[in-house]
Amino acid sequence: MAGGKNTGGPAYKRPHGRNRRKNKTGQDTKFMFEQLLIKISQALGKNFLPYMVIGGQAVLLYGEPRLTRDIDITLGVNIDKLNELLNTIREIGLIPLPENIENFIEKTYVLPVKDKDTNIRVDFIFSQTSYEKQAIDRANNIEIKSKIVKFASLEDMIIHKIFAGRPRDLEDVRSILLKNHVFDKDYIFKWLKEFDSTLDQNIFTETFENMLL
C-alpha cells in the first residue's frame, strides 16, 4: 500500500539505538539492511516485478526508529508469477524457507526467504487486490546510496497498519502521525471505508478517527 511518486521523497532514516548493533562479524546492521534493500530492488526491477517495501523498514522512513529484524515487500503480481520470483531471488542469494513452496504460497500468499550472507529474513507478499496494485503504483522512490528503492507511501503505510490492527501496528501508526502532519486523509478514509464495508462495520475508520483526535 503506498503516496504519489517521487524521485527523491523523504530521506531514508538510519536506524538508531539498538538497530545499530553490530553482528558477530562487526558489520553494521544498518549497512546490511541498506545493501540488501538495494540488491532486492535492483533484481526485482531487472525482472519486471513491481514492488514496494512495507513493514518495519517503511516505519523507519516515516515514523520513530525501532528495532526491526526483517524486510517485508509487497509484489504487484499474483502467485502465477512464482517462478519469476524464484528465479529472481536465487540470482541474489536468497534462500526460500518453506519445504513445499507451492503449497505454502497457495495457503499464505507469502514467500519467506533468508539472505545467505546476513541471515536477514525477507517476506515477499503476493498481491490479491486492486488496492495493493494501486498502492504499488503510488510508491515513493527513496534514494539509498544513490540507488532507488520503492517504499509504500505514508498514507498506504497507515492503511496497512490499521488493517493489520495489532498493538505494534497501531503504535507504528501513532508514531507516523506524530512525525507527519500533512498527508491525504481523504485517500486513507476512502480505503478504510471500503474495507469496513466488507465487514459491515466501521472498525477501521473508527480506529483512524480516534487516532486523529
C-alpha positions as CSV (number, residue, x, y, z in Angstrom):
1,M,0.0,0.0,0.0
2,A,1.6,3.4,-1.0
3,G,1.5,8.1,-1.9
4,G,2.4,10.0,-5.0
5,K,5.5,9.1,-7.0
6,N,8.7,11.0,-6.1
7,T,12.2,10.8,-7.4
8,G,13.5,11.9,-4.1
9,G,10.9,11.6,-1.4
10,P,11.7,11.7,2.3
11,A,15.2,10.9,3.3
12,Y,15.8,7.3,4.4
13,K,16.2,7.3,8.1
14,R,19.2,5.5,9.5
15,P,18.2,3.2,12.4
16,H,19.4,4.3,15.8
17,G,19.9,2.8,19.2
18,R,19.5,-1.0,19.2
19,N,19.2,-1.0,15.4
20,R,22.9,0.0,15.1
21,R,24.1,-3.1,17.0
22,K,26.9,-5.0,15.2
23,N,26.6,-8.6,14.2
24,K,29.3,-11.1,15.0
25,T,31.4,-10.1,12.1
26,G,31.3,-6.5,13.1
27,Q,29.2,-5.4,10.2
28,D,26.7,-2.6,10.9
29,T,23.1,-3.8,10.9
30,K,22.0,-0.6,9.2
31,F,24.5,-1.2,6.4
32,M,23.4,-4.8,5.9
33,F,19.7,-3.8,5.6
34,E,20.6,-1.0,3.2
35,Q,22.7,-3.2,1.0
36,L,20.1,-5.9,0.9
37,L,17.3,-3.5,0.1
38,I,19.3,-2.1,-2.8
39,K,20.1,-5.6,-4.1
40,I,16.5,-6.8,-3.9
41,S,15.2,-3.6,-5.5
42,Q,17.6,-3.8,-8.5
43,A,16.8,-7.5,-9.0
44,L,13.0,-7.0,-8.9
45,G,13.3,-4.1,-11.3
46,K,15.5,-6.0,-13.7
47,N,13.0,-8.8,-13.8
48,F,9.9,-6.5,-14.2
49,L,8.4,-7.4,-10.8
50,P,6.7,-4.3,-9.4
51,Y,7.0,-4.0,-5.6
52,M,7.0,-1.7,-2.6
53,V,8.7,-2.0,0.8
54,I,6.3,-2.1,3.7
55,G,6.6,-3.2,7.4
56,G,9.3,-2.1,9.8
57,Q,11.7,-0.7,7.2
58,A,9.0,1.7,5.9
59,V,8.1,2.7,9.5
60,L,11.8,3.7,9.9
61,L,11.2,6.0,6.9
62,Y,8.1,7.7,8.2
63,G,7.9,7.2,12.0
64,E,10.1,6.6,15.0
65,P,13.2,4.4,14.7
66,R,12.6,1.0,16.2
67,L,14.2,-2.5,16.1
68,T,13.3,-4.4,13.0
69,R,14.8,-7.8,12.1
70,D,13.4,-8.4,8.7
71,I,12.1,-6.9,5.4
72,D,8.6,-7.0,4.1
73,I,7.9,-6.5,0.4
74,T,4.5,-6.5,-1.4
75,L,4.7,-7.5,-5.0
76,G,2.4,-6.2,-7.7
77,V,1.9,-9.8,-9.1
78,N,-0.2,-12.8,-8.2
79,I,1.1,-16.3,-7.4
80,D,1.1,-17.2,-11.1
81,K,4.4,-15.3,-11.2
82,L,6.0,-17.6,-8.6
83,N,8.6,-19.0,-11.0
84,E,9.8,-15.5,-12.0
85,L,10.2,-14.6,-8.3
86,L,12.1,-17.8,-7.5
87,N,14.5,-17.1,-10.4
88,T,15.0,-13.5,-9.1
89,I,15.7,-14.4,-5.5
90,R,18.1,-17.2,-6.5
91,E,20.1,-14.6,-8.6
92,I,20.8,-12.6,-5.5
93,G,21.4,-15.4,-2.9
94,L,18.1,-15.5,-1.1
95,I,17.0,-19.0,0.1
96,P,13.3,-20.0,0.3
97,L,12.3,-21.2,3.8
98,P,9.3,-23.4,3.2
99,E,9.9,-27.0,2.3
100,N,7.0,-27.2,0.0
101,I,7.0,-23.8,-1.6
102,E,3.9,-24.2,-3.8
103,N,1.7,-25.4,-1.0
104,F,2.9,-22.7,1.3
105,I,2.3,-20.0,-1.3
106,E,-1.2,-21.2,-2.1
107,K,-2.2,-21.1,1.6
108,T,-0.5,-17.8,2.7
109,Y,0.3,-15.8,-0.5
110,V,3.7,-15.1,1.2
111,L,7.2,-16.4,0.3
112,P,9.6,-16.1,3.2
113,V,13.2,-16.3,2.3
114,K,16.6,-15.8,4.1
115,D,19.6,-13.9,2.8
116,K,22.5,-16.4,2.9
117,D,25.1,-13.7,3.7
118,T,23.3,-11.9,6.5
119,N,20.6,-14.3,7.7
120,I,18.1,-11.4,7.3
121,R,14.6,-12.7,6.6
122,V,12.6,-11.2,3.7
123,D,8.9,-11.8,3.2
124,F,7.6,-11.4,-0.3
125,I,3.8,-10.9,-0.3
126,F,1.8,-11.5,-3.5
127,S,-1.0,-9.1,-4.3
128,Q,-4.6,-10.2,-4.2
129,T,-6.5,-6.9,-4.6
130,S,-6.7,-4.0,-6.9
131,Y,-5.9,-1.8,-3.8
132,E,-2.4,-3.3,-3.4
133,K,-1.6,-2.9,-7.1
134,Q,-2.7,0.8,-6.9
135,A,-0.6,1.3,-3.8
136,I,2.4,0.0,-5.6
137,D,1.8,2.5,-8.4
138,R,1.8,5.2,-5.8
139,A,5.0,4.0,-4.1
140,N,7.7,6.6,-3.2
141,N,11.1,6.4,-4.8
142,I,13.6,6.7,-2.0
143,E,17.3,7.2,-2.6
144,I,19.6,4.9,-0.7
145,K,23.3,5.2,-1.5
146,S,22.5,6.7,-4.9
147,K,20.1,3.8,-5.7
148,I,16.3,4.0,-5.8
149,V,14.2,1.7,-3.6
150,K,10.4,1.9,-3.7
151,F,8.7,2.3,-0.4
152,A,5.0,2.3,0.4
153,S,3.6,5.9,0.7
154,L,2.9,7.3,4.2
155,E,-0.9,7.0,3.5
156,D,-0.6,3.4,2.4
157,M,1.5,2.5,5.4
158,I,-1.2,3.9,7.7
159,I,-3.8,1.8,5.8
160,H,-1.7,-1.3,6.0
161,K,-1.0,-0.9,9.7
162,I,-4.6,-0.1,10.7
163,F,-5.8,-3.1,8.6
164,A,-3.3,-5.3,10.5
165,G,-4.6,-3.9,13.8
166,R,-2.0,-5.4,16.2
167,P,-0.9,-3.3,19.1
168,R,2.6,-2.9,17.5
169,D,1.0,-1.8,14.2
170,L,-1.2,0.8,15.9
171,E,1.8,2.2,17.8
172,D,3.5,2.5,14.4
173,V,0.6,4.5,13.1
174,R,0.8,6.8,16.1
175,S,4.5,7.4,15.5
176,I,3.9,8.1,11.8
177,L,1.1,10.6,12.7
178,L,3.3,12.4,15.2
179,K,6.1,12.8,12.7
180,N,3.9,13.8,9.7
181,H,1.2,16.4,9.8
182,V,0.5,16.8,6.1
183,F,-0.9,13.8,4.3
184,D,-4.0,12.7,2.3
185,K,-6.6,11.9,4.9
186,D,-9.4,11.5,2.2
187,Y,-7.4,8.8,0.5
188,I,-7.0,6.9,3.8
189,F,-10.6,7.2,4.7
190,K,-11.7,6.1,1.3
191,W,-9.9,2.8,1.5
192,L,-10.7,2.2,5.2
193,K,-14.4,2.7,4.5
194,E,-14.2,0.3,1.6
195,F,-12.5,-2.4,3.8
196,D,-15.1,-1.7,6.6
197,S,-17.9,-2.3,4.1
198,T,-16.8,-5.8,3.5
199,L,-17.1,-6.4,7.3
200,D,-20.4,-4.4,7.6
201,Q,-18.9,-2.4,10.4
202,N,-16.7,0.7,11.0
203,I,-13.8,-0.7,12.9
204,F,-11.0,0.6,10.6
205,T,-12.4,4.1,10.1
206,E,-13.2,4.5,13.8
207,T,-9.7,3.4,14.7
208,F,-8.2,6.1,12.4
209,E,-10.6,8.8,13.6
210,N,-9.7,8.1,17.2
211,M,-6.0,8.5,16.3
212,L,-6.6,11.9,14.8
213,L,-8.3,13.3,18.0
